[in-house]
Amino acid sequence: MTSQRLPASTLLFHPPPFILAALLLIQLFQAGTTSPAELASELDRHFGKAKRVVAMPPTVAPFHRFAIQGLPSSRSAIVH
């Protein structure tokens, strides 16, 4: 049986921060840290505080009620 070599690009792979955070939490939990405040402070110490994302207001006017309901925008378009 031959051993497989990993490509060089695999050695340069940097896992995303959420994977590192998950591994850190698992290690801390296995070490006996169960306090949410202590776990949060360790995450802050390793990764910094999370930035607050503020939702941007819509740049376009919202759809008119008739457009949402699929109705014609004028009464003259309605045929009886």
N, CA, C and O of each residue as an XYZ file, in Angstrom:
320
protein
N       0.845     -1.182      0.000
C       0.000      0.000      0.000
C       0.887      1.240      0.000
O       1.807      1.342      0.812
N       0.624      2.169     -0.888
C       1.444      3.373     -0.994
C       0.834      4.496     -0.173
O      -0.386      4.596     -0.042
N       1.692      5.336      0.374
C       1.179      6.480      1.135
C       0.894      7.623      0.182
O       1.621      7.831     -0.790
N      -0.141      8.343      0.458
C      -0.509      9.474     -0.377
C       0.098     10.736      0.197
O       0.118     10.935      1.412
N       0.590     11.584     -0.683
C       1.117     12.868     -0.250
C       0.051     13.929     -0.426
O      -0.713     13.919     -1.391
N       0.017     14.840      0.523
C      -0.925     15.951      0.431
C      -0.366     16.996     -0.517
O       0.841     17.239     -0.521
N      -1.216     17.618     -1.320
C      -0.723     18.690     -2.191
C      -0.216     19.858     -1.353
O      -0.650     20.064     -0.219
N       0.703     20.611     -1.929
C       1.305     21.747     -1.221
C       0.254     22.779     -0.833
O       0.393     23.444      0.193
N      -0.803     22.922     -1.646
C      -1.836     23.914     -1.338
C      -2.569     23.580     -0.039
O      -3.097     24.473      0.624
N      -2.604     22.288      0.327
C      -3.274     21.892      1.568
C      -2.525     22.431      2.780
O      -3.130     22.766      3.798
N      -1.214     22.510      2.663
C      -0.408     22.994      3.777
C      -0.609     24.489      4.005
O      -0.364     24.988      5.103
N      -1.050     25.195      2.986
C      -1.249     26.631      3.088
C      -2.684     26.997      3.447
O      -3.020     28.177      3.555
N      -3.524     25.991      3.631
C      -4.941     26.219      3.914
C      -5.106     26.833      5.290
O      -4.561     26.318      6.267
N      -5.848     27.922      5.382
C      -6.175     28.546      6.653
C      -7.662     28.346      6.892
O      -8.486     28.859      6.136
N      -8.014     27.605      7.939
C      -9.446     27.378      8.187
C     -10.156     28.687      8.531
O      -9.548     29.600      9.089
N     -11.430     28.772      8.199
C     -12.202     29.979      8.518
C     -12.258     30.191     10.033
O     -12.141     29.235     10.800
N     -12.435     31.448     10.464
C     -12.446     31.747     11.895
C     -13.493     30.973     12.693
O     -13.255     30.632     13.851
N     -14.665     30.689     12.081
C     -15.696     29.996     12.850
C     -15.279     28.569     13.179
O     -15.711     28.027     14.197
N     -14.444     27.942     12.338
C     -13.944     26.598     12.650
C     -12.953     26.680     13.805
O     -12.975     25.845     14.709
N     -12.088     27.685     13.775
C     -11.136     27.872     14.864
C     -11.863     28.180     16.172
O     -11.476     27.691     17.234
N     -12.914     28.990     16.090
C     -13.697     29.318     17.288
C     -14.373     28.077     17.838
O     -14.405     27.872     19.051
N     -14.913     27.246     16.956
C     -15.570     26.014     17.404
C     -14.562     25.085     18.081
O     -14.861     24.493     19.118
N     -13.362     24.959     17.492
C     -12.330     24.119     18.102
C     -11.903     24.666     19.460
O     -11.694     23.900     20.401
N     -11.773     25.984     19.565
C     -11.412     26.593     20.835
C     -12.480     26.319     21.892
O     -12.159     25.971     23.028
N     -13.750     26.478     21.517
C     -14.832     26.204     22.466
C     -14.831     24.750     22.925
O     -15.052     24.467     24.102
N     -14.584     23.840     22.007
C     -14.545     22.418     22.363
C     -13.401     22.154     23.330
O     -13.571     21.442     24.320
N     -12.234     22.727     23.045
C     -11.085     22.534     23.935
C     -11.350     23.114     25.322
O     -11.050     22.482     26.334
N     -11.907     24.306     25.361
C     -12.204     24.932     26.653
C     -13.233     24.124     27.432
O     -13.104     23.940     28.643
N     -14.256     23.644     26.726
C     -15.303     22.866     27.383
C     -14.741     21.556     27.919
O     -15.072     21.139     29.029
N     -13.884     20.905     27.123
C     -13.285     19.649     27.576
C     -12.324     19.877     28.747
O     -12.103     18.974     29.554
N     -11.752     21.088     28.842
C     -10.864     21.417     29.948
C     -11.646     21.767     31.213
O     -11.056     21.947     32.278
N     -12.983     21.866     31.098
C     -13.805     22.102     32.276
C     -14.425     23.480     32.358
O     -15.127     23.776     33.326
N     -14.190     24.335     31.370
C     -14.785     25.666     31.367
C     -16.211     25.556     30.840
O     -16.424     25.240     29.670
N     -17.189     25.817     31.711
C     -18.581     25.702     31.284
C     -19.350     27.006     31.440
O     -20.498     27.102     31.006
N     -18.741     27.994     32.044
C     -19.422     29.276     32.245
C     -19.522     30.033     30.920
O     -18.504     30.265     30.267
N     -20.739     30.423     30.515
C     -20.879     31.175     29.258
C     -20.058     32.468     29.261
O     -19.519     32.859     28.226
N     -19.960     33.132     30.412
C     -19.189     34.377     30.476
C     -17.703     34.121     30.255
O     -17.041     34.892     29.561
N     -17.172     33.046     30.836
C     -15.763     32.707     30.643
C     -15.492     32.294     29.200
O     -14.475     32.680     28.623
N     -16.392     31.515     28.619
C     -16.222     31.103     27.221
C     -16.253     32.318     26.299
O     -15.456     32.414     25.365
N     -17.172     33.242     26.562
C     -17.270     34.454     25.740
C     -16.020     35.308     25.884
O     -15.539     35.868     24.899
N     -15.489     35.415     27.097
C     -14.288     36.233     27.280
C     -13.083     35.607     26.589
O     -12.229     36.326     26.070
N     -13.002     34.278     26.575
C     -11.914     33.608     25.856
C     -12.034     33.830     24.348
O     -11.029     34.053     23.672
N     -13.253     33.770     23.824
C     -13.453     34.043     22.393
C     -13.063     35.485     22.070
O     -12.416     35.744     21.056
N     -13.457     36.418     22.934
C     -13.079     37.820     22.726
C     -11.570     37.992     22.772
O     -11.003     38.752     21.988
N     -10.911     37.279     23.700
C      -9.462     37.403     23.827
C      -8.748     36.868     22.593
O      -7.751     37.442     22.156
N      -9.251     35.770     22.024
C      -8.600     35.170     20.856
C      -8.946     35.864     19.547
O      -8.089     36.004     18.675
N     -10.190     36.296     19.401
C     -10.653     36.789     18.108
C     -11.082     38.250     18.113
O     -11.343     38.812     17.050
N     -11.161     38.875     19.277
C     -11.616     40.262     19.352
C     -13.129     40.330     19.434
O     -13.824     39.330     19.251
N     -13.622     41.516     19.710
C     -15.066     41.723     19.807
C     -15.691     41.683     18.416
O     -15.090     42.125     17.436
N     -16.892     41.152     18.350
C     -17.623     41.128     17.079
C     -18.117     42.530     16.755
O     -18.567     43.265     17.634
N     -18.026     42.884     15.485
C     -18.519     44.192     15.056
C     -20.014     44.104     14.843
O     -20.522     43.129     14.289
N     -20.705     45.121     15.282
C     -22.153     45.162     15.142
C     -22.499     45.597     13.726
O     -21.985     46.604     13.238
N     -23.352     44.854     13.079
C     -23.780     45.164     11.717
C     -25.139     45.841     11.795
O     -26.079     45.306     12.382
N     -25.233     47.015     11.201
C     -26.478     47.772     11.201
C     -27.132     47.617      9.837
O     -26.488     47.806      8.805
N     -28.398     47.276      9.836
C     -29.122     47.110      8.574
C     -29.285     48.468      7.899
O     -29.645     49.458      8.537
N     -29.014     48.494      6.610
C     -29.158     49.725      5.836
C     -30.618     49.886      5.424
O     -31.274     48.907      5.068
N     -31.126     51.105      5.471
C     -32.497     51.314      5.004
C     -32.574     51.074      3.494
O     -31.583     51.245      2.783
N     -33.734     50.684      3.016
C     -33.848     50.426      1.571
C     -33.595     51.710      0.777
O     -34.056     52.786      1.155
N     -32.857     51.579     -0.326
C     -32.545     52.748     -1.141
C     -33.655     53.054     -2.142
O     -33.743     54.170     -2.655
N     -34.492     52.074     -2.415
C     -35.598     52.259     -3.348
C     -36.897     52.278     -2.555
O     -37.021     51.623     -1.520
N     -37.840     53.024     -3.046
C     -39.140     53.065     -2.373
C     -39.754     51.670     -2.387
O     -39.593     50.943     -3.367
N     -40.449     51.285     -1.333
C     -41.057     49.954     -1.320
C     -42.136     49.836     -2.406
O     -42.690     50.831     -2.873
N     -42.407     48.606     -2.782
C     -43.417     48.373     -3.801
C     -44.779     48.876     -3.331
O     -45.108     48.836     -2.146
N     -45.530     49.333     -4.268
C     -46.880     49.764     -3.971
C     -47.723     48.528     -3.668
O     -47.435     47.438     -4.162
N     -48.740     48.698     -2.872
C     -49.588     47.586     -2.453
C     -50.150     46.815     -3.646
O     -50.232     45.588     -3.607
N     -50.535     47.527     -4.700
C     -51.110     46.855     -5.870
C     -50.073     45.969     -6.564
O     -50.404     44.891     -7.057
N     -48.828     46.423     -6.598
C     -47.783     45.630     -7.236
C     -47.553     44.333     -6.465
O     -47.338     43.281     -7.068
N     -47.596     44.402     -5.158
C     -47.388     43.217     -4.338
C     -48.542     42.240     -4.505
O     -48.332     41.028     -4.546
N     -49.767     42.768     -4.601
C     -50.940     41.903     -4.721
C     -51.211     41.466     -6.151
O     -52.100     40.648     -6.389
N     -50.461     41.999     -7.105
C     -50.662     41.622     -8.489
C     -51.872     42.273     -9.122
O     -52.395     41.761    -10.111
N     -52.334     43.393     -8.577
C     -53.485     44.104     -9.118
C     -53.009     45.202    -10.062
O     -51.886     45.684     -9.916
N     -53.831     45.610    -11.026
C     -53.454     46.708    -11.898
C     -53.330     48.008    -11.102
O     -54.015     48.191    -10.097
N     -52.457     48.907    -11.553
C     -52.191     50.121    -10.783
C     -53.275     51.191    -10.953
O     -53.325     52.144    -10.175
N     -54.145     51.045    -11.962
C     -55.216     52.046    -12.128
C     -56.546     51.313    -12.319
O     -56.592     50.168    -12.769
N     -57.610     52.007    -11.963
C     -58.937     51.404    -12.103
C     -59.346     51.265    -13.572
O     -60.166     50.411    -13.908
N     -58.784     52.090    -14.438
C     -59.153     52.015    -15.857
C     -58.666     50.717    -16.507
O     -59.195     50.300    -17.538
N     -57.664     50.087    -15.907
C     -57.144     48.825    -16.449
C     -58.045     47.648    -16.106
O     -57.908     46.570    -16.683
N     -58.969     47.852    -15.164
C     -59.887     46.783    -14.766
C     -61.066     46.749    -15.738
O     -61.755     47.753    -15.920
N     -61.295     45.602    -16.356
C     -62.407     45.462    -17.297
C     -63.504     44.661    -16.606
O     -63.259     43.587    -16.057
N     -64.720     45.207    -16.643
C     -65.848     44.514    -16.005
C     -66.631     43.734    -17.008
O     -67.616     43.087    -16.654
